[in-house]
Amino acid sequence: MTHWIKRLLAAGATALALGSVTMAVSSPAYAAEEAKPAVTAPAAAAASAAPAAPAAPAPVANKGDTAWIMICTALVILMTLPGLGLFYGGLVRSKNMLSVLMQCMVIFSLISVLWAVYGYSVAFTPGNAFFGGFDRLFLAGLTPESMGATFSKGVVIPEFAFFSFQGAFATITCCLIIGAFAERAKFSAVLLFIVLWFTFSYLPIAHMVWFWPGPDAYTDAAAAEAATAASGWLFQMGALDFAGGTVVHINAAVAGLVGAYVIGKRLGFGKEAMKPHSLTLTMVGASLLWFGWFGFNAGSALEASGGSAMAFANTFLATSAAVLTWSLGEWIGKGKPSMLGAASGAVAGLVAITPAAGFVGPMGAIIIGLISGFLCLWGVTGLKRMLGADDSLDVFGVHGHWVAQVSMTT
């Protein structure tokens, strides 16, 4: 036993000695190997030693911006229900009051659902220059974590807020049209027409004017060129429509005028008086439209910012100026102003400032309002006679010709 213990101890001592020699020989060589790159390529060694740069955090929506857009969405909905309904309802004869209210209510509801099913996807997802795609069909992939771009780099809002805001625009645009052929169209025919027009006119125009990849896509010249190429056709052409002069007002006005021609004139038109049955309701409706329009225009900045505040102020000033000039025009032409004229002037000013609300200053807004009051007064009198159409509630006269000029100049 003693013999084997001595042999094991001798073997252990030998292995320890060999290991020490091996470490003594190999360690300097390994150290030299490691040190060699540091001498020949210090930059590479420093780069390999430096920790990897952390990925940029995803943008987070500001609570103030989110709250502002949600409030503006509610204001735009107020413009339609009950604002536009009361404005139109007061202008028609009493026997047609409920039909106008019903059309506004049902069209609003119908377009809201269609907006979720396919409208939002066709208008605001990548596709081609005229139509979007189907990435958001039935709101597929839209979650509370989904974010939408604004007009500032690195600033986002929840996509659900953007979806609802733009949906409110779509609903009021479709409801605007019915004023041109009010008092003479079948309810079922109106609904069918609205669905077709929404699908083949509103959605492509909205995509062509408003769709773009957002400011974060513009990182350099090449990226900017690619981002612009992916935008809507009219956006690529340089169209500026801050809050809907082209997408909402010209679009609806032309549709209304064509509808008035196609459906024909009301029975008794030009032979019997067709006076508004309640200018009180019209005044209330116009006031609600004005109140809601602050959300329409100021909300289109998509942020609670200085630009949004300027659009708010411009909406306030242009509308007031248009009320004054429309009333003055009636005073000069008819000997006295009217409540109908003042309410119509308010709508004319609101419509006129819409495409330019975020692009002009306060004095520019006042000038636009002053001119629009006079021009839209002519639009519902002289121009209406020239066109020969029975545009029942003067949709084209107020929403069409003057807005087209403002949109082209901005």
SULTAKA-V952853 format. One record per residue. N is the residue number from 1. RES is the residue in one small letter. SS is DSSP state (~ for helix, > for strand, _ for the rest). Layout:
BEGIN
{{N:RES:SS} {N:RES:SS}}
END
This chain:
BEGIN
{{1:m:_} {2:t:~} {3:h:~} {4:w:~} {5:i:~} {6:k:~} {7:r:~} {8:l:~} {9:l:~} {10:a:~} {11:a:~} {12:g:~} {13:a:~} {14:t:~} {15:a:~} {16:l:~} {17:a:~} {18:l:~} {19:g:~} {20:s:~} {21:v:~} {22:t:~} {23:m:~} {24:a:~} {25:v:~} {26:s:~} {27:s:~} {28:p:~} {29:a:~} {30:y:~} {31:a:~} {32:a:~} {33:e:~} {34:e:~} {35:a:~} {36:k:~} {37:p:~} {38:a:~} {39:v:~} {40:t:~} {41:a:_} {42:p:~} {43:a:~} {44:a:~} {45:a:~} {46:a:~} {47:a:~} {48:s:~} {49:a:~} {50:a:_} {51:p:_} {52:a:_} {53:a:_} {54:p:_} {55:a:_} {56:a:_} {57:p:_} {58:a:_} {59:p:_} {60:v:_} {61:a:_} {62:n:_} {63:k:~} {64:g:~} {65:d:~} {66:t:~} {67:a:~} {68:w:~} {69:i:~} {70:m:~} {71:i:~} {72:c:~} {73:t:~} {74:a:~} {75:l:~} {76:v:~} {77:i:~} {78:l:~} {79:m:~} {80:t:~} {81:l:~} {82:p:~} {83:g:~} {84:l:~} {85:g:~} {86:l:~} {87:f:~} {88:y:~} {89:g:~} {90:g:~} {91:l:~} {92:v:_} {93:r:_} {94:s:~} {95:k:~} {96:n:~} {97:m:~} {98:l:~} {99:s:~} {100:v:~} {101:l:~} {102:m:~} {103:q:~} {104:c:~} {105:m:~} {106:v:~} {107:i:~} {108:f:~} {109:s:~} {110:l:~} {111:i:~} {112:s:~} {113:v:~} {114:l:~} {115:w:~} {116:a:~} {117:v:~} {118:y:~} {119:g:~} {120:y:~} {121:s:~} {122:v:~} {123:a:~} {124:f:~} {125:t:_} {126:p:_} {127:g:_} {128:n:_} {129:a:_} {130:f:_} {131:f:_} {132:g:_} {133:g:_} {134:f:_} {135:d:_} {136:r:_} {137:l:~} {138:f:~} {139:l:~} {140:a:_} {141:g:_} {142:l:_} {143:t:_} {144:p:_} {145:e:_} {146:s:_} {147:m:>} {148:g:>} {149:a:>} {150:t:_} {151:f:_} {152:s:_} {153:k:_} {154:g:_} {155:v:_} {156:v:>} {157:i:>} {158:p:>} {159:e:~} {160:f:~} {161:a:~} {162:f:~} {163:f:~} {164:s:~} {165:f:~} {166:q:~} {167:g:~} {168:a:~} {169:f:~} {170:a:~} {171:t:~} {172:i:~} {173:t:~} {174:c:~} {175:c:~} {176:l:~} {177:i:~} {178:i:~} {179:g:~} {180:a:~} {181:f:~} {182:a:_} {183:e:_} {184:r:_} {185:a:_} {186:k:_} {187:f:~} {188:s:~} {189:a:~} {190:v:~} {191:l:~} {192:l:~} {193:f:~} {194:i:~} {195:v:~} {196:l:~} {197:w:~} {198:f:~} {199:t:~} {200:f:~} {201:s:~} {202:y:~} {203:l:~} {204:p:~} {205:i:~} {206:a:~} {207:h:~} {208:m:~} {209:v:~} {210:w:~} {211:f:_} {212:w:_} {213:p:_} {214:g:_} {215:p:~} {216:d:~} {217:a:~} {218:y:_} {219:t:_} {220:d:_} {221:a:~} {222:a:~} {223:a:~} {224:a:~} {225:e:~} {226:a:~} {227:a:~} {228:t:~} {229:a:~} {230:a:_} {231:s:_} {232:g:_} {233:w:~} {234:l:~} {235:f:~} {236:q:~} {237:m:_} {238:g:_} {239:a:_} {240:l:_} {241:d:_} {242:f:_} {243:a:_} {244:g:_} {245:g:~} {246:t:~} {247:v:~} {248:v:~} {249:h:~} {250:i:~} {251:n:~} {252:a:~} {253:a:~} {254:v:~} {255:a:~} {256:g:~} {257:l:~} {258:v:~} {259:g:~} {260:a:~} {261:y:~} {262:v:~} {263:i:~} {264:g:_} {265:k:_} {266:r:_} {267:l:_} {268:g:_} {269:f:_} {270:g:_} {271:k:_} {272:e:_} {273:a:_} {274:m:_} {275:k:_} {276:p:_} {277:h:_} {278:s:_} {279:l:~} {280:t:~} {281:l:~} {282:t:~} {283:m:~} {284:v:~} {285:g:~} {286:a:~} {287:s:~} {288:l:~} {289:l:~} {290:w:~} {291:f:~} {292:g:~} {293:w:~} {294:f:~} {295:g:~} {296:f:~} {297:n:~} {298:a:~} {299:g:~} {300:s:~} {301:a:~} {302:l:_} {303:e:_} {304:a:_} {305:s:_} {306:g:~} {307:g:~} {308:s:~} {309:a:~} {310:m:~} {311:a:~} {312:f:~} {313:a:~} {314:n:~} {315:t:~} {316:f:~} {317:l:~} {318:a:~} {319:t:~} {320:s:~} {321:a:~} {322:a:~} {323:v:~} {324:l:~} {325:t:~} {326:w:~} {327:s:~} {328:l:~} {329:g:~} {330:e:~} {331:w:~} {332:i:~} {333:g:~} {334:k:~} {335:g:_} {336:k:_} {337:p:_} {338:s:_} {339:m:~} {340:l:~} {341:g:~} {342:a:~} {343:a:~} {344:s:~} {345:g:~} {346:a:~} {347:v:~} {348:a:~} {349:g:~} {350:l:~} {351:v:~} {352:a:~} {353:i:~} {354:t:~} {355:p:_} {356:a:_} {357:a:_} {358:g:_} {359:f:_} {360:v:_} {361:g:_} {362:p:~} {363:m:~} {364:g:~} {365:a:~} {366:i:~} {367:i:~} {368:i:~} {369:g:~} {370:l:~} {371:i:~} {372:s:~} {373:g:~} {374:f:~} {375:l:~} {376:c:~} {377:l:~} {378:w:~} {379:g:~} {380:v:_} {381:t:_} {382:g:~} {383:l:~} {384:k:~} {385:r:~} {386:m:~} {387:l:~} {388:g:_} {389:a:_} {390:d:_} {391:d:_} {392:s:_} {393:l:_} {394:d:_} {395:v:~} {396:f:~} {397:g:~} {398:v:~} {399:h:~} {400:g:_} {401:h:~} {402:w:~} {403:v:~} {404:a:~} {405:q:~} {406:v:~} {407:s:~} {408:m:~} {409:t:~} {410:t:_}}
END
